[in-house]
């Protein structure tokens, strides 16, 4: 009986430990692009007494099809190791050292250690062919490295990238109202105006 209980206890410990390590190789959907979904809200990390500073570095303007080099920098917080998640609303992301593409977003392959108070993740972004302003969303974790979801903190950052030199976006079709509705009603209005003018002329001729 004791051996059976010991085995059950060992399995339970492994399950708990597995939940703590579940996102050590990265996760998507936590960049801040999705409203209300964050590293803390998902139950992965939290409880830290100080929040890190997360910044996105890189060009804020690109030509269509051009590749820009970017960095996500995490400073402060518990400051033992760092993780990240980056997403965009239309551009193409390419992984750099220590990152990978997951569901069209970027995340860490393994937690990265802090050096001189910060951790840096490099990546690149390929501008789309359509002109416009594209937003980069980023979340950065600063963790204490205790392999548990306690004592960790995260923060978010965004960066707008203006793309020019490509094709202009196609405006949405105006199915209701607008100029098309006004134009379609124009012939009826003209007919009414001409009818009123003709009636006025007939009255004037009769009186004359």
C-alpha positions in Angstrom: 0.0 0.0 0.0 2.8 2.4 0.9 4.5 1.8 -2.5 1.2 2.6 -4.3 0.7 5.8 -2.4 4.3 6.8 -3.1 3.8 6.3 -6.8 0.5 8.3 -6.8 2.3 11.1 -4.9 5.1 11.1 -7.4 2.7 11.4 -10.3 0.9 14.3 -8.6 4.2 16.1 -8.1 5.1 15.6 -11.8 1.7 17.0 -12.9 2.1 20.2 -10.8 5.7 20.6 -11.9 4.6 20.1 -15.5 2.1 23.0 -15.2 4.8 25.3 -14.0 7.1 24.4 -16.9 4.3 24.3 -19.5 5.3 27.6 -21.1 9.0 27.5 -20.6 9.4 27.0 -24.3 7.1 29.9 -25.2 3.5 30.6 -25.8 1.4 32.7 -28.3 -1.7 34.8 -27.8 -0.3 36.8 -24.8 1.2 39.8 -26.7 -1.6 42.3 -25.8 -3.1 42.1 -29.2 -5.9 40.0 -27.8 -7.9 42.2 -25.3 -8.1 40.9 -21.8 -5.5 38.1 -22.4 -2.1 38.5 -20.7 0.6 36.5 -19.1 -0.9 37.2 -15.6 -4.6 36.7 -16.7 -3.7 33.3 -18.1 -2.3 32.1 -14.8 1.2 31.6 -16.1 3.0 34.3 -14.2 2.2 36.7 -11.4 2.8 37.8 -7.8 5.9 39.8 -8.5 6.5 42.9 -6.3 7.9 45.0 -9.2 7.0 45.2 -12.8 9.6 45.2 -15.6 10.0 47.9 -18.3 9.3 46.5 -21.8 10.4 48.5 -24.9 10.4 47.8 -28.6 13.3 49.2 -30.6 13.4 49.5 -34.3 12.4 51.6 -37.3 9.0 53.3 -37.2 8.8 53.7 -41.0 9.5 51.1 -43.8 9.0 50.8 -47.5 6.6 48.1 -48.7 8.5 44.7 -48.8 11.4 46.1 -46.8 12.8 44.2 -43.8 13.4 46.0 -40.5 15.4 44.8 -37.6 13.8 45.0 -34.2 14.5 44.2 -30.5 12.3 43.6 -27.5 14.1 44.7 -24.4 13.0 43.7 -20.9 14.5 45.5 -17.9 13.9 45.3 -14.2 11.3 43.2 -12.3 12.4 40.0 -10.6 15.2 39.9 -13.3 16.4 36.3 -13.2 15.1 35.2 -16.6 12.9 36.6 -19.3 10.3 35.4 -21.8 8.4 37.1 -24.6 5.5 37.1 -27.1 5.3 39.5 -30.1 2.5 39.8 -32.7 1.5 42.2 -35.4 -1.7 43.2 -37.2 -0.6 42.5 -40.8 3.2 42.4 -41.2 5.3 39.3 -41.3 7.6 38.4 -38.3 10.8 36.5 -38.6 12.5 34.8 -35.6 15.9 35.8 -34.4 18.3 34.1 -31.9 16.4 32.6 -29.0 12.9 33.1 -30.6 10.6 31.0 -32.8 7.4 31.5 -34.8 4.4 30.1 -33.2 0.9 30.5 -34.7 2.1 33.5 -36.7 3.6 35.2 -33.6 7.0 35.2 -32.0 7.9 33.7 -28.6 11.0 32.5 -26.8 12.5 29.0 -27.4 13.8 29.0 -23.8 13.8 31.6 -21.0 16.7 34.0 -21.5 19.0 35.1 -18.6 19.4 38.8 -17.7 22.6 40.5 -18.5 23.4 43.8 -16.7 19.8 44.2 -15.6 18.1 43.4 -19.0 17.3 40.8 -21.5 17.1 41.4 -25.3 15.3 39.4 -28.0 16.1 40.3 -31.6 13.7 39.7 -34.5 12.9 41.1 -37.9 9.7 42.4 -39.6 8.8 42.4 -43.3 6.6 45.3 -44.3 3.4 44.2 -46.2 2.7 45.4 -49.7 -0.2 47.6 -48.7 0.4 51.1 -47.3 -0.8 51.9 -43.8 0.1 52.0 -40.2 0.8 48.5 -38.7 1.1 47.9 -34.9 3.6 45.6 -33.2 2.4 44.2 -29.9 4.8 42.8 -27.3 4.7 41.2 -23.9 7.8 40.6 -21.8 8.1 38.5 -18.7 10.6 39.0 -15.9 10.7 36.0 -13.7 12.5 34.8 -10.6 13.4 31.4 -12.0 11.8 29.3 -9.2 10.0 27.2 -11.8 6.7 28.2 -10.3 4.0 30.7 -11.4 4.7 33.0 -8.4 6.9 36.0 -7.9 6.9 36.9 -11.6 5.9 40.0 -13.4 5.2 41.1 -17.0 4.6 44.3 -19.0 3.5 45.2 -22.5 4.6 47.6 -25.2 3.4 48.6 -28.7 5.1 50.2 -31.7 3.5 51.7 -34.8 5.2 51.1 -38.1 4.2 53.3 -41.1 4.5 51.5 -44.5 4.7 53.5 -47.7 5.7 52.9 -51.3 3.2 50.1 -51.8 -0.4 49.9 -53.0 -3.1 51.9 -51.3 -5.7 50.0 -49.3 -9.0 49.5 -51.1 -11.8 51.5 -49.4 -14.8 49.6 -48.2 -17.9 49.6 -50.5 -20.6 52.0 -49.4 -23.6 49.7 -49.6 -26.0 51.9 -47.7 -26.4 55.7 -47.8 -23.5 58.0 -48.9 -23.1 59.3 -52.4 -24.6 56.3 -54.1 -27.9 56.8 -52.3 -27.9 60.5 -53.1 -27.1 59.8 -56.8 -29.8 57.2 -57.1 -32.4 59.8 -55.8 -31.2 62.6 -58.1 -33.5 61.8 -61.2 -36.6 61.8 -59.0 -35.7 65.2 -57.6 -35.0 66.7 -61.0 -38.3 65.4 -62.3 -40.2 67.1 -59.4 -38.3 70.4 -60.0 -39.1 70.4 -63.7 -42.8 69.6 -63.0 -43.0 72.5 -60.5 -41.4 74.9 -63.1 -43.8 73.7 -65.8 -46.9 74.2 -63.6 -45.6 77.7 -62.6 -45.2 78.6 -66.3 -48.7 77.4 -67.1 -50.2 79.5 -64.4 -48.3 82.6 -65.6 -49.4 82.0 -69.2 -53.1 81.7 -68.1 -52.9 84.9 -66.0 -51.2 86.8 -68.8 
